[in-house]
Amino acid sequence: MPLLSFGTMVSFLATCGAIGARAAGPVEWRRRSIYQVLTDRFARSGDTFDYGVPNCNVEHGLFCGGSWSGIRENLDYIQGMNFDAIWISPVVKQLQQRTGVGDAYAGYWSQDLYQLEPHLSTEEDLKALVAELHSREMLVMVDVVVNHMACPGECDYNTFYPFDSADHYHTFCPMTDAADAFVLQHCWLGDENVGLADLRTEDPWVRETFAEWISQLVSNYSIDGLRIDSAINVEPDFFPGFVDAAGIFATGEVMTGDERLACEWGESIGSILNYPVYYPLIRAFSSPKGDIASVVAKVNSVKETCGNTTSLATFSENHDVARFASLTSDCSLAENIIVFTIMADGIPIIFQGQEQRQNGSSKWTDNRAPLWEAGFDTSAPLYKLIAVLNKSRKQLLTHNQDFFEQSSEVIFQDSHSLALRKGVPGSQVITILTNYGQDSGQTEVELTNHGYPPGSRVVELLTCATLVVDDRGLLKVTSFAGKPGIIHSAASLAGSGLCSGPEKRTEPLHPRHLS
């Protein structure tokens, strides 16, 4: 399954121009919500495709048989949650032999950038998946790796393509001190089982070769966005040329809680996964003893340090961190985490299985269990919650096309709760989060800086309860069992089928009482 070869420089530039003309940029991606798919672990195809896949062995890190066809055949499940974009695993050919830590099922052990991974199906199936996504007006983001190539044990550089010479790589050194910029960007990830040969991304030929490859990959498969793996291990000034060559939106993995460091890559790529907020967020909402103040402080610090936070990617689970359900069995806390992920600033990403409360730990064999083991249950509480949240995001655009360009503001905070306001007066949304947990009783917050005039009637989205701002301008929100809340004006929900008209829900998503 080779990729098409390059033509002349003239045709290369023409291709870049064509990509730029049709590409979805940051404005479009801010309006989307993304469902992250680990291709090998999402769905097996009902077609006859088979690459000799044995029974799934998650503990030993083996291929499980998920494929691009499997994704395509189950897009109704994803679209049922009102997602309008997906992020899929890397598509290029991987290390083929089994190692001491398993197979290259996740897609981060590249060997040949100009062929597709045969375990994931065929080129025709990948193109069919993208075509089906686009027919549904959904976007596709593809994971890519520019930091390294993979080899079992000692590297034979001749097995790599197009970087097939030792001159294309940094001399081996172990990743001993990630706080040292030289070590971070020149030394090798991996271990004695799989070495990740660190590419000389500062080299002009390596940069030019990557630019040509990514332009062609995007063009051949009509890709709409990129997620760049291990971006923190590559010097920031590599990325402007790479992203320009791609001609599409990109976000980078910069796995650090230090926003001063992370935002260097955010500026050079245009977007990063918001790890600085992720860490305090998880600590604050995985227990009623969590520190809400630390989340507020970090949200404000990231806004000050990174500038526009609306292009950052907001998440609470992925394939590299612990499943939230492994940290707590509290369903109310899980709801609060998901509400923050989808309603806070940034482009929301939900990892496959989060909606089914899959509960793997941060160990790489645990947090990547196949979704089919949990089941594609469309009646699961979090599945239904996500569907409502994503639908409400789409509805917000009907009243304010710039809604997702506008930053949120923390308008309330105490030891267990916080409230965010996003949007200009008249189309604002108030998101109320709490870590009281499901065993708590009735609690109340009093909001003043919400932007609604006295006498305004507003709707709490998750229960469809109507609230009224009193004559002092006070909005009292009373909740039960630690549930989150989302406040809209009644007018902003008109015609959406959310809490209004003939499609109004007759039962709330959760038993919560508001006054």
Buried (B, 14 or more C-beta within 10 A) or exposed (E): BEBEEEEEEEEBEEBBEEBEEEBBBBBBBBBBBBBBBBBBBBBBBEEEBEEEBEEBEBEEBBBBBBBBBBBBBBBEBBBBBBBBBBBBBBBBBBBBEBBEBBBBBBBBBBBBBBBBBEBBBBBEBBBBBBEBBEEEEBBBBBBBBBBBBBBBEEBEBEBBBBBBEEEBBBEEEEBEEEEEEEBBBBBBBBEEEBBBBBBBBBBEEBBEBBBBBBBBBBBBBBBBBBBBBBBBBBBBEBBEBBBEBBBBBBBBBBBBEEBEBBBBBBBBBBBBBBBBBBBBBBBBBBBBEBBBBBBBBBBEBBBEBBEBBBBBBBBBBBBBBBBBBBBBEBBBBBBBBBBBBBBBBBBBBBBBBBBBBBBBEEEBBBBBBBBBEBEBEEEBBBBBBBBBBBBBBBBBEBBBEEBBBBBBBBBBBEEBBBBBBBBEEEBBBBBBBBBBBBEBEEBEBEBEEBBBEEEBEBBBBBBBBEBBBEEEBEBBBBBBBBBBBBBBBBBBBBEBEBBBEEEEBEEBBBEBEBE
